[in-house]
Amino acid sequence: MRFTVIIPARYSSSRLPGKPLLEINGRPMVAHVWERAQQSGAERVVIATDDQRIEQAVHELGGEVCMTRPDHASGTDRLAEVATQLQLGDEEIVVNLQGDEPQMPAALVRQVAADMDAHPDAAVTTLYQPITDPSDIFNPNAVKVVVDEQGYALYFSRAPIPWNRDTFQNPSTAKPTMHHRHIGLYAYRAGFLQRYTSWPPSPIEQLESLEQLRVLWKGEKIHLTEAEEDPGHGIDTVADLDRIRETK
């Protein structure tokens, strides 16, 4: 199985400016993410950025950089531009590993690529983990997913889905049952990326602020598997950064 990992890395961030270059254990965050991707068995690892400071940092690592336009609305749009620049064939597998996921295990990067390889009818493959903490069910920052018996997504939401009619009336006594938290690691085929970016944002995507709903809106399939390892924590805030620095 051959696959390429593309790591979108933006310098501009409203909550953490310069996030990819913030240091963890004396090295920029993007270096930790790049190393995880290198360990996954990917044929090629490319950092996608629009900032020369990130480009320089990656070159110092010995990594490959693809400079992209600064006006992309999402990381998926940035990936599509990179796939075009790299002249990837329509059937080539591309893994989207976010540049703020320094704890993402290499095994999960490979897992999501292998799932794409095994499901030619899927437009996208991604991962989930069971929810064990009842508070996560009602946390809008924890994206939930409901899948069918074959692992294909029925819906993603920030709301507590599936809704347990008998026990969710009182959140303090709610218990997770069939509840899955979505992990934002994706694999695609390069040709699908071009189709995806040609579609306008869908109403449900805009309502929930979840890009993956555009795929379901268009009738395409998303296949999910349970993560083989804990994905760790992404970095969105200073508190996230401090927590990860303490564990390194």
N, C-alpha and C positions, 0 to 999 in steps of 0.2 A: 504493500500500500504506500503510495506516494502522496504527500500533502505539503502545502505551504502554509506557514503561520504568518499572518500579518498583524502587527501590533499598532493600532492607532494611538498616537501620543501627542496630545495638544498641550501647548504651553499655557494658553489662556484658560483659566478656570476661575469662576466667580468666588468659589469658596477657598480654593488652594492654588493661587497663581504659581505657575512654574512647577506644577505637581510632578511631572516625570523626572525632574532634576533634584527634587528634595532627597536628602541623604538618609539612607537606612544603613546603619552599621558602616558608615564611612563611604558608601557608594551610592550613586543616584538610583532612584527607584526603577528607572527604565532598565538599568543593568540587571537587577534581580529578575525582572519580567523576561528580559531577553535570555537569560541563562535558563529559566524554566522552559522556555520554548525550545532552546537548543537541545535540552535533555529529552525532549519528547520523541525524537526520531524524525522530526520534520526534514524534508529535503532542503528546505529553504526557509529562513526566518528574515522578515523584512519589517523595519520600523517605518511607519507612515506618519509623517509630520509636516507641518507648515512652518516650523521654526528652526532657524539656523543654529540656535544654542543646543537644541536637542540633537540636530544633525551632527554637530561637532562631538557631543558626548558619546553618541553611538559609534562614530568613527574611531574614537579613542578606545572603545571596546573591541574594535575589529569587526563591528557589525555592519549590515547592509541597510541603507536608508533610501526611502523613496520620498521625494519632496512633492507635496500635494497642494492643491488650491486652499486658500484660507477660509473660503466661504461655505464649506460643507455643513449641511444641517445636522448630520449625524455621522457616527463612526462607520456605519454601513456604506454611506455615500463615499466616504474616504477610501474604504476597501475597494469599492467598485472602480474608482479611478486608478488605484494601484494595480488591480488585476488587468486593467487595460494597458497601463504603462509596461507591465511585465510581460504582456502578450500571453497570458495564461489561456490555455485551451478551455473550451466551454465545460468539459467534463472534469477538469482538474479541481481537486478538493482544496478549499481554503478555510483555515481556522481563524476566527476573529478572537484574539486574546487581548483584552483591554490592558492599556498601559498602566492602570492603577491596581493591578492584581499581582503584587509581588509574592504572594503566598500560594498562588494557584499551582497545584502539583502537575508536574510534567505528564503523569499518568492520565490525568483528566483531559489534557490537550490531545493526547493520542486516542483516548476513549471516544471523544466526540468525533474525531476524524474517522475512526474505525466504524462508528455507527452510520456515518454518511456513506462509507464504502459499502456497508451491508444493506442499505435501504435506497436503492436507485429511484424509488417513487417519491422520496421525500425531497422537498425543496430546501429544508433546513433540518439540522439535528442539533440538539442541545441537551442539557442535563437538569436533573432535579435531585433534591434530597428530602427525605421525610421530615415533616415538622413535628418536633417533640415538645416544644415550648408553646403552651396555649396562647401566650401573648403575641407570638408571631402571626397567628391566624388573623388577628385584628390589627396588625401593624401594616399600614399602607406602603411602607418602604420594603416590606417583605412580599415579593410578587408570588402569588399562588398560581398553580397550574392544575387543571383537571385533564387526565388522559383517558383514552379508551382502553379496551382490554389488550390491544396490540401496542400500546405505548404512543399512539398519535395524539397530539394535543387537541382537546375540545375547546378550551378557552384559557386565557391568562387574565388575571385580574389582581388589582390591589385590594379588592374586597375579600371577605372570608368565604372562599368557595372551596368545595361544595358546602352549602349552608345546611348545617344539621338542625332541622326544625325542632327537634325535641330538646336539645341541650344548649343551643346558642342564644336562647332568649336572655340568659344571664351569663355574660362573658366570664365572670369570676369562677364559674363552675364548668366552663367549656373544656372539653378534652379533644386533642387531635385524634382523628381516625384515618380517613383517606386523604389527608392533607399533605400537599407537596409544595416545597419552596423551589422556585425556579432559580437556577444558577446561570448567570449571564455569560456563558461560554458557548460560541456558535460555530458550526461548520456549514459550508455552502459549497455548491459547485460554482465555478467562476461565471458560467453563463447565466445562472440565476441572479447573480448580483446585478447584472446589467438590466434584467427584467425588473427587479425590485426597485431600482432607482428611477425607472421610467414611470412608475405608478405614483399618483398623488397620494398624500397621507389620507388614511381612511378615517371615517368619523369615530369609530370605536378606538382607534389608535390615539386620536387627539383627545378623546374623552378620558382615557386611562393613562395617557402619556406612556405608552408601551409600543415600541416600534414593531415588535413581532406580530402584533395583531393585524398589521397590514397584510401579512402573509396569509393568515386565515381568512381575512376579508375577501381576498382574491381567490379563495378556494384551493390554495396550495396546502401541502401537508408539512407538518413539523413533527418529527419523531424525537422522543425523549427516552433516555435511560437513566437509571439511578446512579449517581456518582459513586465510583469505586472507592474514593477517598474523600475526606473533608476538604472542601475548596479553600478553606481559610477565609480571610477577610479582605475585601477591597478597601481602598482608601478614598473617602469622600470628604472627610473633615480632619481638623487638627487632632481631635480625640482619637480618630482611627489611626493616624500616623503615630501618635504617641504610644498607642497600644501595641502596634506592630514593632516599633523600635524596642519596646521592653521585652518582646519575645525573641528578637534576633540575637 
